Amino acid sequence: MSKNQSEWTKSTCPYCGVGCGIEAKIHTSGKLEVRGDSQHPANYGRLCSKGLALGDTVATEGRMLSPSIEGQNCSWDDALSHVASSLSSIIEQHGPDAVAFYVSGQLLTEDYYVANKLMKGFIGSGNIDTNSRLCMASAVAGHKRAFGEDIVPGNYEDIELADLVVLTGSNLAWCHPVIYQRLKAAKEKRGTKIVVIDPRETRSCEIADLHLPLFSGSDIALFNGLLAYLVKHQHINQTYIDSHTVGFEQTLTQAQRFSTITSVALETGLKTTDIETFYQWFCSTPLTTTVFSQGINQSTSGTDKANSIINCHLATGRIGLPGSTPFSITGQPNAMGGREVGGLANTLAAHLEFGNDEHFSLVKNFWKAPTLATKPGLKAIDMFDAIEKGNVKAIWVMATNPAVSLPDSDRINRILSDCPLVIVSDCVADTETLRHANVCLPAQGWSEKSGTVTNSERRISRQRRLLPTPGEGKPDWWIVSEVAKRMGFHDAFNYQTEADIFREYVAQTNIGNRHEDRSKRMLNLSGLNGMTNEAYNDLSPIQWPVNSTTGESERLFSDGQFSTPDGKAKFITVDHQPPANAISERYGLILNTGRIRDQWHTMTRTGLSSILNTHDNEPMLEIHPFNASDRGIRDGQLVKVSSNISTQVFRASVTRHVPVGQCFAPIHWSQTHCSGGKTDALIPAITDPISGQPELKATPVMVQPMFVKTSLQICRSSPFSQRQLSQFCAEYWVKQKVSGGYVYQLQFFNETDEVYATLLDSFVGDEDAIIQGGQPAQRRAVVFQQLKPTMAFSLCNIDSELRQPDIAQLLASHFTHQDIHAFLADSLSTRSPIICTCKQVTQSDIENLIAENPSIDTQTISELTLAGTGCGSCASDIEQCLLRACRSELSMVQKAG
């Protein structure tokens, strides 16, 4: 295990595609301390709030500790033999396409490699796909069509070298915070112009020189218009086009449909002056980097959107140059690694493709796999459709939670419930997907795994083992290999360590990959051939390709040579089409979805951190004031959101950050943490016909207010079970992890007295003691078991909800007599929103400081409170506190005048 100067071990953060380096050490108390790795090229020591809180998420609470079959714990040998024999039996009866693997960007490259090898090479089916299908499959397809290979040409430094950075479909500030901080620093140092293209006014807009809030799904109109504008104003690079590309004239002919600014404005809803400004900046700024992410990819036309962006860069020769390139940013820590080794159903392995006879022979001979799959497998949505139809009889889910994260998730749950064999490998004991599992296999989690990941700039980094694995958890590669051996493929899966797998993967990138071949694959790791175990353990972050002759490459395609048979890039003719989900009068609003700052995916990791659950602790629906007023919705009120397939409950956040006619909800909540807010249950499973990526940004919905009467808070040191929660019969509940336990917020249609009586009857036993306080409209109670306080209630009518006490203080102080007295006497302080997650600075902390010194600035606030000195993501929130204070003071002056 590689360490720097003393006790710190270098590893990699398990969250987004930035791939930040971390350093960690274990204290004598057992706590894992994490800091940024100042030497890692992705982050140079910076971490976001999630990365800084990693030490809080490695507790053994809620972990799967042993294998089980049909709910009964068993030995590893029994579980592995059962999986192997069951899969073999299904294959024998129904053929190899009757089984499928659904894997994850949370897997390490070595795990991915072995799973792909088993499915495609030895089971003989292409039916392995990954949850990365949900975040970047359209970018993959776009790269292949334009470049001949799935290549991200640039690197993070290009964002700092560019004179113009275009963020389109990317809320960099919250989804990739460390890259956002690098961009922000570059703007302060160099004056970089920044354009944000997004229907919403996101936090990324706070450093933007221009925000283009286009209609959802109209990106192609904007970029086709840009291509036509480039030609009209003679800002194309004709020499580059003639020498290094094909298909320009046909693509331009289609783009001419948006040859006028007016035509673009009509389709996008943008101001003509703003469009003109953007086009002029793009024309006059050779150093332009366009960053795109889920807002482009998650669409029924996501692949075409990606190509419309790439077309503009090809037309100007801005590909793979320092500070000048298109740049797809991935969502997960190892989405790129999965792409490399064939984790997507439509690729073979190591950028070798189905439909290419030479590639097929190369892989078949390399793996010695007589039953190698001959055709692409089922993409994610198609895979679950096939289970529903009975064509797929068994699915093995690894390190992901499709029962929550896939669109039309209620249907996905029904499909999993009816599937004859569901195998789930995971590190946690309870997810919605695990509740359908026939076989549960405990896998290692982050801090226990060892292997490699590849970030968005093609940089391979090591994840290293930091902590022992609770219970009987095993590496995913080991689990898959042991099943493969029991299926009769012992020699092909006889790996001793993850280093053995990495060496085999390196060798696979070399096959049929001669340097002198014009159509060679850029994915080439020949410079790492023959790596020893020691060299693997000490591997420093490195970008591919890593050729034996030229070393690693920071940028690709800068020489105008591409991975196509003729070495030329292809312009792809695309045309604007509205989202497949057309709005109707019945629904009236379009739902956009995405991430928030402090949570990750379905919260199986971040939900364990009390720190990360203080900023946004329940699912919010952002809605414009006009649309809220039109529907009688107040800020903070519960609302029902209905699509044509489901209804979910959210808390309304009335804000001008979303445009009229649209609303926004985060993707993270599930029934593990909340009775509502399950966003993907609302979204139909409609996909891009090329990439198979679902449309997650444009769902027609109806939003209605809910008129509840009673609000309840409960704190207790241990979580309620799902059965206990159902006893409350609440219209809505949400669970929050806090220091010392859990806080539940519930709301009821019933009156306060009725709810209070039910609570006492259901949750106060004959042996329990209870101390009560408060008034009839605001009840308080503390429950004691064996003279020890274990639970507290705070109940009020809905009009008093905002004055509810911060009941979490009772748990944080372990129910001190002073806090219990203050709670019962209704003198415990009310909850103040957390502004700075890293340093736990509240809004009231900042507001009190401003009140004491009205002339204070943001820098002084940060110095005195430490807010903004961690990841820096809360800087804009601090500024908003100052702005509100200034407005309040101005209002008072005006009234006095």
C-alpha positions, 0 to 999 in steps of 0.5 A, spaced: 500 500 500 503 506 497 503 512 502 506 518 502 510 521 508 507 518 514 501 515 515 497 518 509 494 513 504 493 515 497 486 513 494 481 516 489 474 519 491 468 515 489 463 520 487 463 524 481 467 523 474 472 528 476 476 523 480 479 527 485 485 524 489 484 523 496 489 522 502 486 518 508 489 515 515 485 512 520 485 515 527 486 510 534 479 511 535 477 508 528 475 514 525 477 515 517 480 522 516 480 524 509 483 530 505 485 532 498 491 530 495 495 536 493 499 532 488 493 529 484 492 532 477 485 532 477 484 536 484 490 539 487 488 538 494 481 541 493 475 536 495 467 538 495 463 537 501 461 530 499 469 528 498 470 532 505 465 528 509 467 521 506 470 519 513 462 519 515 460 514 510 464 508 512 461 506 518 459 499 519 451 501 520 447 498 515 452 493 511 450 487 508 455 482 512 454 475 509 451 472 503 444 469 503 439 465 499 431 467 499 433 471 506 437 465 509 444 467 511 449 462 508 456 460 506 460 463 500 461 456 497 453 455 498 451 462 495 456 462 489 455 454 487 447 456 487 448 462 483 453 458 478 448 452 478 442 457 477 445 461 471 448 454 468 441 451 468 437 457 465 442 458 460 442 450 458 434 451 458 433 458 455 440 460 451 445 465 454 440 471 452 436 469 458 441 472 463 443 479 464 448 483 468 446 490 470 452 493 473 455 500 475 460 506 475 461 504 482 465 498 480 472 498 479 475 497 472 478 490 474 471 488 476 468 491 470 473 487 466 471 480 469 464 481 469 464 483 461 469 477 460 464 472 463 458 475 460 460 476 453 466 471 453 464 465 456 456 466 457 456 468 450 451 474 450 452 481 450 447 482 455 451 486 460 449 494 461 451 499 466 447 505 470 452 509 466 447 508 460 443 513 464 448 519 464 453 519 458 451 513 453 449 519 448 456 522 449 459 515 447 455 514 441 456 522 439 464 520 440 464 514 436 460 517 430 464 523 429 471 520 431 471 513 430 472 511 437 469 513 444 474 519 446 474 525 450 480 529 447 481 534 452 483 535 459 481 539 465 487 544 464 483 546 458 478 549 462 483 553 465 487 555 458 480 557 455 478 564 453 471 562 453 468 556 456 461 554 454 457 550 460 451 546 456 447 541 460 452 542 466 451 545 473 458 544 474 458 548 481 454 542 484 455 536 480 462 537 479 464 542 484 472 541 484 472 543 476 467 549 478 472 551 483 478 551 478 474 554 472 472 560 477 479 561 479 481 561 472 476 567 471 478 571 477 486 570 474 485 570 466 478 574 465 475 567 462 468 569 459 463 563 461 456 562 457 451 557 461 446 554 457 441 551 461 433 552 462 434 553 469 438 559 473 443 554 476 449 556 481 454 555 475 450 561 473 453 566 478 460 566 475 457 566 468 457 572 463 451 570 459 446 565 461 442 562 455 435 559 459 433 555 452 427 551 452 428 544 454 430 540 448 432 545 443 440 545 444 440 542 437 437 549 434 442 553 438 448 549 435 445 548 428 444 556 428 451 557 431 454 552 425 450 556 420 452 563 423 460 561 423 459 559 415 455 566 414 460 570 418 466 566 415 469 564 421 470 556 419 477 553 418 476 551 411 483 548 411 482 543 417 475 541 414 478 539 407 484 536 410 481 532 416 473 531 416 468 529 411 460 530 411 461 538 412 456 540 406 450 535 408 451 537 415 451 545 413 445 544 409 441 541 414 443 546 419 441 552 414 434 551 417 436 555 423 440 560 418 437 566 422 438 569 429 430 570 429 429 562 427 433 560 433 430 565 437 423 562 436 425 555 437 429 556 443 425 562 446 432 566 447 433 573 446 436 575 439 441 579 442 443 574 447 444 569 441 448 574 437 452 575 443 454 568 444 455 566 437 460 572 436 464 570 442 464 563 439 466 566 433 472 571 435 475 566 441 479 561 438 480 558 445 473 555 446 472 549 450 465 546 451 463 542 457 457 538 456 454 533 461 447 530 463 443 536 460 445 534 453 445 526 454 439 525 458 434 526 452 431 522 446 436 526 441 442 526 446 446 523 441 444 528 436 445 534 441 452 531 442 454 531 435 451 538 434 456 541 439 462 537 436 460 539 429 461 546 431 468 545 434 470 541 427 468 546 423 473 551 427 478 546 428 478 546 435 479 539 437 484 537 442 488 543 442 490 546 449 484 550 451 480 549 445 476 542 445 469 539 446 469 536 453 464 531 455 464 530 463 462 524 466 457 523 472 460 517 476 467 515 478 468 510 473 464 511 468 470 512 463 473 505 466 467 501 464 467 504 457 474 502 456 473 495 458 466 494 454 461 495 460 456 497 455 452 492 452 453 495 445 461 494 445 465 488 445 471 490 449 477 495 450 474 499 444 473 493 440 466 493 437 461 488 435 460 488 427 467 488 426 470 481 424 477 483 425 475 485 432 471 479 434 477 474 432 482 478 436 477 478 442 475 471 441 483 469 441 485 473 446 480 470 451 480 463 448 473 464 448 469 459 443 462 462 445 464 469 444 457 474 443 456 475 436 452 481 437 450 487 442 446 485 448 440 489 451 441 496 453 438 498 460 431 499 459 431 494 453 434 489 458 428 490 463 423 490 458 426 483 456 425 481 463 418 483 463 416 479 457 419 473 460 425 473 455 430 474 460 430 469 466 435 472 471 439 478 472 445 480 476 445 487 479 452 489 481 453 496 486 447 499 483 439 501 485 435 500 479 429 500 483 430 507 484 434 510 479 431 507 472 425 511 469 418 508 471 421 506 477 414 503 480 414 498 473 421 496 474 420 494 481 414 490 479 419 487 473 424 485 479 418 482 483 416 477 478 423 476 475 425 468 476 432 470 479 434 476 482 442 476 484 444 483 487 451 484 489 452 490 494 455 493 500 449 495 504 443 491 507 437 494 504 435 498 498 429 497 494 433 493 489 435 488 494 428 487 497 427 483 490 433 479 491 433 471 491 440 471 492 444 477 496 452 477 495 456 482 500 461 486 496 466 491 499 465 498 499 469 504 498 475 504 502 475 497 502 476 496 495 483 496 491 483 497 484 483 502 478 478 508 476 478 512 470 476 519 470 473 524 465 479 526 462 482 519 461 486 519 467 487 512 471 488 512 478 488 507 484 483 506 489 486 503 495 484 499 501 484 503 507 479 499 512 478 492 513 471 489 510 465 488 515 463 481 515 464 477 509 464 482 504 468 480 498 471 484 492 466 484 486 471 481 481 472 475 486 465 474 486 464 474 479 470 470 478 468 465 483 462 464 480 465 463 473 469 458 476 463 454 478 460 455 471 466 451 468 471 457 466 476 456 471 482 457 467 480 464 464 478 466 471 484 464 475 486 471 478 489 471 484 489 479 485 486 485 482 493 486 479 492 480 475 486 483 471 489 490 470 495 486 466 490 482 462 486 489 461 493 492 459 494 487 454 488 487 451 488 494 449 494 492 445 491 487 440 491 489 433 493 496 435 499 497 431 502 504 432 503 505 424 495 503 423 491 509 421 485 506 424 489 504 430 485 505 437 487 511 441 485 506 447 492 503 448 496 502 455 502 498 452 506 503 456 504 499 462 505 492 459 509 487 464 507 491 470 509 488 477 505 487 483 509 492 486 508 497 480 501 496 480 500 498 487 504 504 487 501 506 480 501 514 480 495 517 476 496 517 469 492 519 462 491 514 457 493 513 451 500 510 455 504 508 449 511 504 450 514 509 445 511 516 446 508 515 454 502 518 456 498 523 452 494 529 455 490 531 449 488 527 442 486 529 435 490 535 435 494 533 429 487 532 425 488 524 425 482 520 428 480 513 429 476 512 423 478 508 417 480 514 413 483 518 419 478 523 418 473 526 423 465 526 420 460 531 421 454 528 423 447 531 420 442 532 425 436 536 426 432 539 432 426 535 434 422 537 440 422 532 446 418 525 445 414 527 451 410 533 448 406 537 453 399 537 454 394 542 457 392 536 462 399 537 465 401 544 463 408 544 466 415 540 464 419 537 469 426 537 469 431 533 474 438 533 476 443 533 482 443 537 488 450 539 492 451 534 498 447 528 495 449 522 491 445 518 487 440 514 491 443 516 498 446 509 500 452 512 501 451 520 503 445 518 506 449 516 512 453 522 513 449 527 518 453 533 515 451 532 508 444 531 510 444 538 513 443 542 507 437 539 503 434 534 507 428 533 503 426 533 496 424 539 493 420 541 487 422 548 484 417 552 481 416 559 478 412 564 482 407 565 477 406 557 476 405 557 484 401 562 484 396 560 479 396 553 482 395 556 489 401 553 492 405 557 497 413 556 498 414 550 503 407 547 502 407 540 500 405 538 493 403 532 489 406 532 482 403 527 477 405 524 470 401 520 466 404 514 470 405 516 477 404 521 483 409 523 488 409 528 494 415 534 494 415 540 498 415 546 494 420 551 493 418 557 489 423 560 486 425 564 479 431 560 478 426 555 474 423 558 468 415 559 467 412 553 465 418 548 468 419 545 475 425 542 477 426 536 482 432 532 485 433 525 483 436 522 490 430 520 494 427 513 495 423 510 500 429 508 504 429 516 506 422 519 504 415 517 502 415 521 496 420 525 492 421 518 488 423 522 481 424 517 477 417 514 478 414 520 474 418 519 468 416 514 462 422 510 459 423 513 453 430 513 450 434 516 445 434 511 439 441 511 438 444 511 445 439 508 449 439 513 454 433 515 457 429 522 457 430 525 464 429 532 463 422 533 459 416 530 463 410 533 463 407 533 470 401 536 473 402 540 480 397 541 485 397 543 493 396 539 499 392 542 505 395 538 511 393 540 518 399 537 522 406 537 522 410 532 527 417 531 528 420 525 531 428 524 534 430 517 536 437 514 536 435 508 532 431 508 525 424 506 524 423 500 520 418 500 514 413 497 518 413 502 524 413 508 519 407 505 515 403 505 522 403 512 522 399 513 516 402 519 515 401 523 508 408 524 508 414 523 511 422 524 510 428 521 514 434 525 516 441 522 519 443 527 524 449 527 529 446 521 534 441 518 531 435 520 526 430 525 525 423 524 522 418 529 519 411 527 518 405 531 516 398 529 516 391 531 514 388 529 521 388 534 527 393 535 532 390 532 538 388 526 533 395 525 531 398 526 538 393 520 541 395 515 536 402 517 537 401 515 545 397 509 543 402 506 538 409 508 541 409 509 548 409 502 551 406 500 558 413 500 561 415 507 558 415 513 561 413 520 558 414 527 560 409 532 556 409 539 555 407 545 550 400 547 549 394 544 545 396 546 538 404 545 540 405 538 543 412 536 546 413 529 549 420 525 551 419 518 552 424 514 557 425 507 556 428 504 563 429 511 565 433 513 559 431 518 554 430 515 547 425 518 543 422 525 543 416 528 539 414 535 537 407 536 534 404 542 532 398 545 527 401 546 520 401 554 521 406 553 526 411 549 522 416 554 521 417 555 529 418 548 530 424 547 535 431 544 532 429 537 535 436 534 533 439 538 538 436 533 543 440 527 540 446 531 539 447 533 546 444 526 548 438 528 551 441 533 557 436 535 562 437 542 560 435 541 553 430 536 555 427 542 559 428 547 554 424 543 549 418 541 553 418 549 555 418 551 548 425 555 548 429 550 544 432 554 538 428 553 532 432 550 526 436 554 521 438 552 514 445 550 514 449 554 509 456 551 509 456 544 510 463 543 510 464 547 517 457 547 519 455 554 519 448 556 519 444 561 516 443 564 523 450 564 524 451 569 518 445 573 519 447 575 526 454 577 524 451 581 519 447 584 524 453 586 528 457 589 523 452 591 517 458 593 513 462 586 513 464 583 506 464 576 504 471 575 505 470 577 513 464 573 514 469 567 511 474 569 516 470 569 522 465 563 521 470 559 516 464 558 511 466 557 504 473 555 506 472 548 505 470 546 498 467 553 497 461 551 494 457 555 499 460 562 497 454 564 493 449 562 499 454 567 503 453 572 498 445 571 498 445 572 506 449 579 505 444 581 499 438 579 503 441 584 509 442 589 504 435 589 501 432 589 508 436 595 510 434 599 504 427 597 505 427 600 512 430 606 510 425 607 505 420 606 510 423 611 515 424 616 509 
